[in-house]
Amino acid sequence: MSPSLTVVLLALIPAGANFLGGLLAEVREVSPAVLSAALHVAVGIVVAVVGLEVMPRALEVSPPWVPMLAFVAGAGLFLGIDAATERLQQRGGGEGRAWAVYGGVGLDLFSDGVLIGTGTVVNPALGVLLALGQAPADFPEGFAASATLRRAGLGRARRILAAASFAVPILIGAALGYFALRDAPDLVTFSVLAFTGGALLSVALEEMLPQAHDEASGRRDAFYIVAGFALFAAVSTYLSQA
């Protein structure tokens, strides 16, 4: 199998999970407690992806302060986009706010794709880990996006089309991360990896975690985060030994 086809197939794993989450929102109502638990697990997975795989590898390059700055810059870029999205939500009506949420999920999927493409350049096994690790996090995002559009009054056909279109940003991000960086110096590749990791971690802490608390909050929230972290750690450990 060609490397480019491998990247596409890997990107389709989290894209498929996101789409399944959207379909679930179409066929049944999920209680706020269940959605909150899923989002907390997803946050734990994202923290594990960044903490166990992305940054340790990014800091192997010399000088390490470059990916460190890139990591912070990625978080800063997301916060700027997030502030612009909030202004759009305040100006628009219910449908405008729903599409702002849609845009935020699309941005997150684009960063997931860049992470997969860049990780595959570093090591194909890393690309596999990142794709598998992001899928459980993207499932509740797909559900939340479709549920938001449903509450805004959009028709079912438009909601399903919107859910399916989430495959576009992740595939574009994966292609960009792979083809633009496969011949780049290690410093550039690892810095982009760190930059994307910073943006992804910011998404988890600024968007997914507050949304989880808005849905429902309880004493088991921290447990779900730790469980998500442990889940990705198990996948990372045993997949690398296979």
C-alpha positions in Angstrom: 0.0 0.0 0.0 1.4 3.4 -0.9 2.2 5.9 1.9 -0.3 8.4 0.5 -3.1 5.9 0.5 -2.2 4.9 4.1 -2.5 8.5 5.2 -6.0 8.8 3.6 -7.2 5.6 5.2 -5.8 6.6 8.6 -7.6 10.0 8.3 -10.9 8.2 7.5 -10.8 6.4 10.9 -11.6 9.5 13.0 -13.7 11.0 10.2 -15.8 7.8 10.3 -16.1 8.0 14.1 -17.3 11.6 13.8 -19.9 10.7 11.2 -21.2 7.8 13.4 -21.6 10.2 16.2 -23.6 12.5 14.0 -25.8 9.6 12.9 -26.4 8.6 16.5 -27.8 12.1 17.1 -30.3 11.4 14.3 -31.7 8.1 15.6 -31.9 8.6 19.4 -31.6 11.0 22.2 -28.6 10.5 24.4 -28.9 11.7 28.0 -26.8 14.7 29.1 -25.0 12.4 31.6 -23.9 9.9 29.0 -22.7 12.7 26.6 -20.8 14.4 29.4 -19.1 11.1 30.3 -18.1 10.6 26.7 -16.7 14.1 26.4 -14.7 13.7 29.6 -13.2 10.4 28.2 -12.4 12.3 25.0 -10.6 15.0 26.9 -8.5 12.3 28.6 -7.6 10.8 25.3 -6.6 14.1 23.8 -4.4 14.9 26.8 -2.8 11.4 26.4 -2.2 11.9 22.7 -0.4 15.2 23.3 1.4 14.2 26.4 2.5 10.6 25.6 3.1 10.7 21.8 3.2 14.2 20.3 5.3 16.3 22.7 7.9 13.6 23.7 8.7 13.0 20.1 8.6 16.8 19.2 11.2 17.5 22.0 13.6 15.0 20.5 14.7 17.6 17.9 17.4 20.1 18.4 17.0 22.9 19.6 14.0 21.8 21.6 12.8 25.3 22.4 11.6 25.7 18.8 8.8 23.0 19.1 8.1 24.4 22.6 7.3 27.8 21.1 5.4 26.2 18.3 3.3 24.3 20.9 2.4 27.6 22.6 1.7 29.3 19.3 -0.7 26.5 18.3 -2.7 27.2 21.5 -2.6 30.9 20.8 -3.9 30.5 17.3 -6.8 28.4 18.5 -7.8 30.8 21.2 -7.8 33.6 18.6 -10.1 31.6 16.3 -12.2 30.6 19.3 -12.7 34.3 20.2 -13.8 35.1 16.7 -16.2 32.2 16.7 -17.8 33.4 19.9 -18.4 36.8 18.3 -20.1 35.1 15.4 -22.3 33.1 17.8 -23.4 36.3 19.6 -24.3 38.1 16.4 -26.2 35.2 14.8 -29.5 33.6 15.7 -29.9 30.0 16.7 -28.9 28.8 13.2 -25.9 31.1 13.2 -24.7 29.8 16.5 -25.2 26.2 15.3 -23.0 26.8 12.2 -20.4 28.4 14.4 -20.2 25.2 16.4 -20.0 23.3 13.1 -17.1 25.5 12.1 -15.3 24.8 15.4 -15.6 21.1 14.9 -14.4 21.4 11.3 -11.3 23.3 12.6 -10.6 20.6 15.2 -10.9 17.9 12.5 -8.5 19.8 10.3 -6.0 19.9 13.1 -6.5 16.1 13.6 -5.7 15.5 10.0 -2.5 17.6 10.1 -1.5 15.7 13.2 -2.1 12.3 11.4 -0.3 13.4 8.3 2.7 14.9 10.2 2.8 11.9 12.5 3.0 9.5 9.6 5.9 11.5 8.2 7.7 11.0 11.5 6.8 7.3 11.9 4.0 5.4 10.2 3.3 3.7 13.5 2.8 7.1 15.1 0.2 7.9 12.4 -1.7 4.8 13.3 -1.6 5.6 17.0 -2.8 9.2 16.4 -5.7 8.0 14.2 -6.9 5.4 16.6 -6.5 7.7 19.6 -8.5 10.5 18.0 -11.4 8.4 16.9 -13.0 8.1 20.4 -12.6 11.8 20.9 -14.2 12.7 17.5 -17.3 10.5 18.1 -18.9 12.7 20.8 -17.9 15.8 18.8 -19.9 14.5 15.8 -22.9 13.8 18.0 -22.7 17.3 19.6 -22.5 19.1 16.2 -25.4 17.2 14.7 -27.5 17.6 17.9 -26.8 21.4 17.8 -27.9 21.7 14.2 -31.0 19.6 15.0 -31.9 22.0 17.9 -31.5 24.9 15.5 -34.2 23.5 13.3 -32.2 22.3 10.3 -33.7 19.5 8.2 -32.5 16.0 8.5 -31.0 15.9 4.9 -28.9 19.0 5.6 -27.8 17.7 9.0 -26.6 14.4 7.5 -24.9 16.2 4.6 -23.2 18.4 7.2 -22.0 15.4 9.2 -20.6 13.7 6.1 -18.8 16.9 5.0 -16.6 16.7 8.2 -14.5 14.2 6.2 -13.3 17.1 4.0 -11.3 19.1 6.6 -9.6 16.1 8.1 -8.6 14.7 4.7 -7.2 18.1 3.6 -5.3 18.4 6.9 -3.8 14.9 6.5 -2.8 15.6 2.9 -1.2 18.9 3.9 0.6 17.4 6.9 2.0 14.6 4.8 2.8 16.0 1.4 4.1 19.4 2.7 6.4 17.9 5.3 7.6 14.6 4.0 10.8 16.2 2.6 11.0 19.0 5.2 13.8 19.2 7.8 13.1 17.4 11.1 13.0 20.7 13.0 10.1 21.9 10.8 8.2 18.6 10.9 8.4 18.3 14.7 7.6 22.0 15.2 4.4 21.5 13.1 3.6 18.4 15.2 4.0 20.4 18.4 2.0 23.4 16.9 -0.9 21.1 16.1 -0.7 19.4 19.5 -1.0 22.8 21.2 -4.1 23.6 19.2 -5.6 20.2 19.9 -5.0 20.5 23.6 -6.6 23.9 23.6 -9.7 22.5 21.9 -10.0 19.9 24.6 -9.6 22.3 27.5 -11.5 25.3 26.1 -14.3 23.6 24.1 -14.8 19.9 25.0 -14.4 20.2 28.8 -16.7 23.1 29.3 -19.3 21.5 27.0 -19.0 18.3 29.1 -19.7 20.3 32.3 -22.6 22.1 30.6 -24.2 18.8 29.8 -23.8 17.4 33.2 -21.4 17.5 36.1 -20.6 15.0 38.8 -18.1 13.4 41.1 -17.0 10.9 38.4 -15.8 13.5 35.9 -12.1 13.2 36.8 -12.4 9.4 36.7 -13.7 9.6 33.1 -10.7 11.8 32.1 -8.3 9.4 33.7 -10.0 6.5 32.1 -9.6 8.1 28.7 -6.0 8.8 29.3 -5.4 5.2 30.4 -7.3 3.9 27.3 -5.0 5.7 24.9 -2.0 4.7 27.0 -3.0 1.1 26.6 -3.6 1.4 22.9 -0.2 3.1 22.5 1.7 0.6 24.6 0.2 -2.6 23.2 0.1 -1.5 19.6 3.8 -0.5 19.7 4.6 -4.0 21.0 2.5 -5.8 18.3 
